[in-house]
Amino acid sequence: MNDPTDTFGAAADIPGFEHVARCDSTQALAAERVVALAPNRVHAVLADSQLQGRGREGRSWEDPPGAALLLSIAARGPWSRAV
């Protein structure tokens, strides 16, 4: 990756790893991506900022860039089927 603003550099080219500047929710994005994967694969989404994050007990939050570690990992095991 040749983007000088990308702090993750070559790590962004790792299969199953996605770095985005901003998204609504890392959890929603990871869940969307994992549907297309083959069984026994994972997809991780790391965001600098998110607008509609959600956590335990229905709590939601917004995070400005650099304020938090925003990471979600979704797995597709042999027990699941693509939709």
Backbone as ProteinMPNN parsed JSONL, in Angstrom:
{"seq_chain_A": "MNDPTDTFGAAADIPGFEHVARCDSTQALAAERVVALAPNRVHAVLADSQLQGRGREGRSWEDPPGAALLLSIAARGPWSRAV", "coords_chain_A": {"N_chain_A": [[0.849, -1.172, 0.0], [0.63, 2.172, -0.886], [-0.077, 4.494, 0.403], [0.855, 7.211, 2.241], [-0.351, 8.057, 4.557], [-1.349, 5.895, 5.773], [-1.086, 4.202, 8.602], [-0.641, 1.54, 9.02], [0.64, 0.402, 6.928], [2.18, -2.178, 5.103], [0.789, -4.136, 6.468], [-1.861, -3.77, 5.937], [-2.285, -5.173, 3.637], [-2.645, -7.788, 4.281], [-4.393, -10.79, 3.933], [-7.727, -11.042, 5.016], [-7.62, -8.969, 6.776], [-8.675, -5.724, 7.346], [-8.314, -2.304, 7.097], [-9.91, 0.658, 7.816], [-10.63, 4.12, 7.4], [-12.946, 5.306, 8.428], [-16.097, 4.139, 9.591], [-19.513, 3.005, 9.957], [-19.889, 0.969, 11.891], [-17.552, -1.268, 13.195], [-18.161, -3.875, 13.833], [-20.513, -4.42, 12.352], [-19.508, -4.139, 9.754], [-17.519, -6.156, 9.652], [-19.144, -8.421, 9.992], [-20.638, -8.28, 7.657], [-18.648, -8.717, 5.73], [-17.684, -11.308, 6.322], [-19.523, -13.13, 5.411], [-18.988, -13.71, 2.758], [-16.763, -15.305, 2.845], [-14.791, -18.349, 2.663], [-15.371, -21.442, 4.473], [-13.937, -21.732, 7.773], [-12.439, -19.365, 7.963], [-11.354, -16.038, 8.851], [-12.193, -12.565, 9.357], [-10.943, -9.424, 9.98], [-11.661, -6.161, 11.093], [-10.375, -3.011, 11.373], [-10.748, 0.233, 12.53], [-10.227, 3.755, 12.261], [-12.057, 5.535, 13.171], [-15.475, 5.454, 14.239], [-18.999, 5.67, 13.673], [-21.414, 4.635, 14.591], [-21.004, 2.829, 16.707], [-21.451, -0.042, 18.819], [-22.076, -1.669, 21.912], [-21.99, -3.643, 24.883], [-25.126, -4.354, 26.459], [-26.707, -2.792, 24.797], [-25.508, -0.329, 24.567], [-24.315, 2.553, 22.862], [-21.911, 4.382, 20.881], [-19.867, 7.07, 19.64], [-16.743, 7.499, 18.123], [-14.067, 9.663, 17.873], [-11.376, 10.121, 15.474], [-8.504, 8.26, 16.38], [-9.125, 8.021, 19.094], [-9.726, 5.589, 20.275], [-9.231, 1.987, 20.315], [-10.582, 0.385, 17.748], [-11.844, -2.432, 16.831], [-13.016, -5.31, 15.251], [-13.595, -8.776, 14.941], [-14.616, -11.279, 12.836], [-15.678, -14.616, 12.365], [-15.894, -17.375, 10.174], [-16.887, -20.455, 10.485], [-16.768, -24.075, 10.044], [-19.329, -24.765, 10.644], [-21.067, -22.861, 9.725], [-23.053, -21.329, 7.118], [-22.856, -19.72, 3.97], [-24.83, -16.903, 3.183]], "CA_chain_A": [[0.0, 0.0, 0.0], [1.486, 3.333, -1.037], [-0.661, 5.664, 1.057], [1.73, 7.597, 3.351], [-1.131, 8.316, 5.769], [-1.767, 4.605, 6.322], [-0.148, 3.847, 9.664], [-0.432, 0.103, 9.079], [1.506, 0.029, 5.817], [2.018, -3.482, 4.463], [-0.173, -4.961, 7.212], [-3.169, -3.614, 5.307], [-2.373, -6.123, 2.538], [-2.794, -9.139, 4.83], [-5.734, -11.307, 3.702], [-8.544, -11.149, 6.213], [-7.444, -7.775, 7.602], [-9.117, -4.524, 6.638], [-8.182, -1.05, 7.85], [-10.705, 1.726, 7.217], [-10.534, 5.386, 8.12], [-14.18, 5.529, 9.173], [-17.229, 3.295, 9.23], [-20.59, 3.093, 10.927], [-19.617, 0.02, 12.967], [-16.611, -2.32, 12.793], [-18.861, -5.153, 13.981], [-21.408, -4.587, 11.206], [-18.685, -4.307, 8.555], [-16.908, -7.489, 9.711], [-20.218, -9.395, 9.769], [-20.976, -8.205, 6.24], [-17.548, -9.289, 4.952], [-17.443, -12.72, 6.61], [-20.487, -13.939, 4.659], [-18.392, -14.11, 1.48], [-15.568, -16.115, 3.059], [-14.857, -19.801, 2.714], [-15.373, -21.928, 5.857], [-12.702, -21.701, 8.572], [-11.716, -18.121, 7.7], [-11.723, -14.894, 9.685], [-12.004, -11.237, 8.782], [-10.806, -8.409, 11.014], [-11.826, -4.78, 10.647], [-9.813, -2.004, 12.266], [-11.17, 1.556, 12.069], [-9.72, 4.919, 12.983], [-13.214, 6.221, 13.738], [-16.751, 4.85, 13.875], [-20.106, 6.58, 13.948], [-22.545, 3.961, 15.227], [-20.503, 1.687, 17.455], [-22.365, -0.559, 19.837], [-21.414, -2.557, 22.85], [-22.841, -4.391, 25.797], [-26.379, -3.803, 26.974], [-27.27, -1.829, 23.868], [-24.829, 0.967, 24.597], [-23.741, 2.982, 21.59], [-20.974, 5.48, 21.021], [-19.113, 7.558, 18.497], [-15.339, 7.679, 18.472], [-13.299, 10.485, 16.936], [-10.128, 9.457, 15.065], [-7.413, 8.108, 17.343], [-9.575, 8.022, 20.486], [-9.92, 4.241, 20.816], [-8.931, 0.848, 19.449], [-11.858, -0.048, 17.2], [-11.504, -3.67, 16.134], [-13.954, -6.425, 15.304], [-13.155, -9.967, 14.222], [-15.713, -12.2, 12.549], [-15.174, -15.906, 11.907], [-16.822, -18.291, 9.498], [-16.42, -21.801, 10.744], [-17.378, -25.133, 9.23], [-20.717, -24.895, 11.058], [-21.911, -21.807, 9.159], [-23.271, -21.344, 5.671], [-22.968, -18.387, 3.342], [-26.226, -16.515, 2.928]], "C_chain_A": [[0.894, 1.234, 0.0], [0.959, 4.589, -0.37], [0.189, 6.045, 2.265], [0.976, 7.89, 4.637], [-1.595, 7.022, 6.429], [-0.739, 4.134, 7.341], [0.146, 2.357, 9.725], [0.372, -0.424, 7.918], [1.174, -1.316, 5.218], [1.03, -4.373, 5.192], [-1.557, -4.872, 6.597], [-3.356, -4.562, 4.135], [-2.509, -7.57, 3.005], [-4.217, -9.622, 4.558], [-6.494, -11.453, 5.019], [-8.408, -9.967, 7.155], [-7.829, -6.559, 6.779], [-8.996, -3.32, 7.562], [-8.972, 0.017, 7.11], [-10.547, 2.993, 8.046], [-11.775, 5.6, 8.991], [-15.261, 4.582, 8.682], [-18.339, 3.524, 10.253], [-20.272, 2.226, 12.139], [-18.643, -1.039, 12.472], [-17.288, -3.683, 12.855], [-19.764, -5.413, 12.775], [-20.606, -4.842, 9.93], [-18.04, -5.693, 8.522], [-17.957, -8.571, 9.436], [-20.628, -9.433, 8.299], [-19.912, -8.91, 5.396], [-17.424, -10.803, 5.126], [-18.393, -13.634, 5.83], [-19.873, -14.477, 3.37], [-17.186, -15.037, 1.63], [-15.844, -17.602, 2.954], [-14.891, -20.233, 4.184], [-13.976, -21.886, 6.478], [-11.83, -20.485, 8.271], [-12.2, -17.035, 8.654], [-11.506, -13.602, 8.903], [-11.98, -10.246, 9.938], [-10.943, -7.025, 10.396], [-11.304, -3.864, 11.74], [-10.186, -0.642, 11.701], [-10.515, 2.642, 12.906], [-10.852, 5.63, 13.717], [-14.469, 5.455, 13.351], [-17.883, 5.734, 14.387], [-21.26, 5.942, 14.71], [-22.085, 2.706, 15.949], [-21.529, 1.234, 18.474], [-21.629, -1.566, 20.7], [-22.414, -3.302, 23.71], [-24.08, -3.601, 26.205], [-26.941, -2.691, 26.105], [-26.625, -0.457, 23.878], [-24.267, 1.288, 23.22], [-22.805, 4.15, 21.849], [-20.411, 5.869, 19.67], [-17.691, 7.779, 18.974], [-14.656, 8.551, 17.441], [-11.988, 9.762, 16.581], [-9.077, 9.443, 16.171], [-7.825, 8.017, 18.797], [-9.645, 6.622, 21.1], [-9.421, 3.196, 19.818], [-10.273, 0.284, 19.011], [-11.604, -1.25, 16.304], [-12.605, -4.695, 16.336], [-13.405, -7.559, 14.461], [-14.348, -10.892, 14.067], [-15.122, -13.481, 11.977], [-16.282, -16.678, 11.208], [-16.25, -19.688, 9.656], [-17.1, -22.821, 9.86], [-18.855, -25.301, 9.547], [-21.63, -23.883, 10.39], [-22.019, -21.936, 7.651], [-23.337, -19.925, 5.163], [-24.427, -18.133, 3.04], [-26.361, -16.011, 1.525]], "O_chain_A": [[1.819, 1.327, 0.807], [1.521, 5.664, -0.575], [0.246, 5.283, 3.23], [1.586, 7.967, 5.704], [-2.168, 7.049, 7.518], [0.357, 3.714, 6.973], [1.082, 1.942, 10.408], [0.754, -1.594, 7.919], [0.024, -1.577, 4.863], [0.479, -5.29, 4.584], [-2.349, -5.806, 6.723], [-4.484, -4.743, 3.675], [-2.486, -8.485, 2.181], [-5.169, -8.93, 4.919], [-5.948, -11.936, 6.012], [-9.017, -9.958, 8.226], [-7.364, -6.386, 5.652], [-9.519, -3.326, 8.677], [-8.742, 0.26, 5.926], [-10.352, 2.929, 9.26], [-11.671, 6.022, 10.143], [-15.328, 4.264, 7.495], [-18.125, 4.159, 11.286], [-20.37, 2.683, 13.278], [-18.881, -1.652, 11.431], [-17.02, -4.55, 12.023], [-19.771, -6.521, 12.238], [-20.994, -5.679, 9.115], [-18.018, -6.337, 7.474], [-17.679, -9.534, 8.721], [-20.93, -10.498, 7.762], [-20.245, -9.623, 4.45], [-17.093, -11.507, 4.171], [-18.079, -14.805, 5.618], [-20.205, -15.581, 2.939], [-16.646, -15.505, 0.628], [-16.975, -18.057, 3.131], [-14.481, -19.466, 5.055], [-12.968, -21.992, 5.779], [-10.604, -20.579, 8.322], [-13.306, -17.104, 9.191], [-10.75, -13.553, 7.933], [-12.884, -10.231, 10.774], [-10.413, -6.754, 9.319], [-11.739, -3.936, 12.889], [-9.966, -0.384, 10.518], [-10.281, 2.47, 14.103], [-10.633, 6.252, 14.757], [-14.535, 4.871, 12.269], [-17.748, 6.441, 15.386], [-22.005, 6.637, 15.402], [-22.697, 1.646, 15.82], [-22.364, 2.014, 18.933], [-20.685, -2.223, 20.26], [-23.546, -3.553, 23.297], [-24.076, -2.373, 26.281], [-27.572, -1.76, 26.604], [-27.14, 0.478, 23.264], [-23.801, 0.402, 22.504], [-22.883, 4.818, 22.88], [-20.469, 5.113, 18.7], [-17.469, 8.201, 20.109], [-14.659, 8.222, 16.254], [-11.55, 8.883, 17.323], [-8.798, 10.46, 16.806], [-6.959, 7.941, 19.668], [-9.625, 6.488, 22.324], [-9.219, 3.486, 18.639], [-11.021, -0.243, 19.835], [-11.197, -1.1, 15.152], [-13.068, -4.917, 17.455], [-12.823, -7.335, 13.399], [-15.008, -11.244, 15.045], [-14.174, -13.436, 11.193], [-17.446, -16.634, 11.605], [-15.251, -20.045, 9.031], [-17.924, -22.466, 9.017], [-19.571, -25.933, 8.771], [-22.851, -24.018, 10.47], [-21.187, -22.567, 6.999], [-23.822, -19.03, 5.855], [-25.168, -19.048, 2.682], [-27.455, -15.633, 1.106]]}, "name": "protein", "num_of_chains": 1, "seq": "MNDPTDTFGAAADIPGFEHVARCDSTQALAAERVVALAPNRVHAVLADSQLQGRGREGRSWEDPPGAALLLSIAARGPWSRAV"}
